[in-house]
Amino acid sequence: GTNTGPDGRVNGTYKDGAKVAVKFSYLEAGSILYAIRNKTEYSVPHNGTSIRVGYWQIEPTTPQNKRREGFSVSVKKDNVEYKSSFSVGTAEAVAKYLEFALDHIFSAIYSADKEFYKNAGKSDAQTDNVDNGGQVTEEL
């Protein structure tokens, strides 16, 4: 299907179109989440790529029309730019996914930190014998 942006033009194709893959740090994901939750904008240059997520709304031009609102996203690298627009409902789904991803990232960081500090008091010889479960496999 296609998606119509705030200017009324078709801005994105999601079937058999070009694919765009963008990696975000957890800090960038948090900033995008903040922009969605607060209906504001997030924009950042990222390793030669410009990323922008922003809220938009269009007031009705006639009494029969309703106010339209949504989010736009653009990713630009060199002279190539991908633009699309999505509904507030889709933005909520994106926000939920980002929350889910951040929860998993923070759980992994916490587990790694916990393992690190658990082993911090052991000698190098002892920590060389720690298996994946965090248990010492040999006593010295």
N, C-alpha and C positions, 0 to 999 in steps of 0.2 A: 504494500500500500504506500501511499504518499502522505505527506504531512504538510499542512499549509501554515505559513508563518504569519507574523503580525502584519506584514505588508500585503498579504493575500496571495503571494506567489508560492509555488511549490518549492520547498527548500530541501527536501530529503526524500530519498527512495530507500526502502528497507527490504525490497525483494530483488535479488539478482543484481543489485547495484554494487558499487565499489564499497569495500569494507575499510573502516578506519579503526586502528587499534591504538589506544592511548593508555600509558601506564601512569598511575597517580601514586604519589607517596601517601602515607596515612594522614599526613598534615594537609595535603591538597584535598584528599577525600573529605576530611573534616570541614574544610573551607567551602567545598561544593555543597555539602550537607547544610551548612549554616546559610548559604545563599538560598537554597530551596526553602528551608524552614522559615526564613525571614523575608522571602520574596524580594530579594535584593540581587546584587551582581557579584560575581567572583571572576577575576581576570588575573592571569599570571603568565609571564614568559617561563617556559620550561625547556631547558636544553635545546634552544633554538626553535622551539615550537611555542606558539601563542595559544592559550586555552582560555575561553570565556564562556561562562554560564550566566544567563541573566533573565530576570523576570520581565514580562511585558503584559500590558493590558490595552484593550481597545474599547473605548466607550461607544455605546450604540449611536448610530447616525439617524435612526428612525425609532419611533415608539415600539415597533414590532421586533426590533433587534434586541438581543441581550448583550450585555458586556461580555467580551471575550478576554480570557487571560491564559497565560501559559509561560513557558520558558523557552529560551533559545540557547543553542550551544554552537560554538564555532571553534574549530581547531585549524590553525594555520601554520604551515611550515614552508619556508621559502616562498614560492609563488603559488602554492597549492593551498586552497582553503575549502574545508568541509563545513557546511552550515545546515542546521536542522532546527526544528521547533517541535515542542511536545506539550501536551496538556498538563494541567495542574494535577490530575489524577496520575498520569505517568510520572510526573515529578515526585509524587508521594511514593510510588513504587521504587523509583531510583533511590530516594532517601532511605527507604526501608532496607534496600539492598546494601547501600553504603553503611548503614548501622550494623547490619549483619557482618559485613566484611571487616569493619573496624573492631567489632567484638572478637572475631577470630584472630585478628592481628594482635590485639592487646592480650588475649589469652596466651598466644604463642610467646609474646615478649615476656609476660609474667612467668610462664613455665621455664623459659630459658634463664631468666634472672634468678628464679628460685633455685634452679639446678646449680647455677654459677655460685650463688652464695652458700649453698649447701656444701659445695666442694671447696670453698675458699680457704678453709682452715686446714685442709689436708695437704700433705707433701706432694710434690710432683710425681713421685713414685706411686703414691696411692691414687691420685686422680687419673693416671695412665691406665688403671685397672677398673675404671668405672664403666659399666655397660650402659646400654640405651635406657634401661629402666632406672638408672641413677643409683644402683646398688653396687657396693664394692664387691668385686668378684674374688679377690684374693686379699688376704691379710699379710702384711709384711712383718 
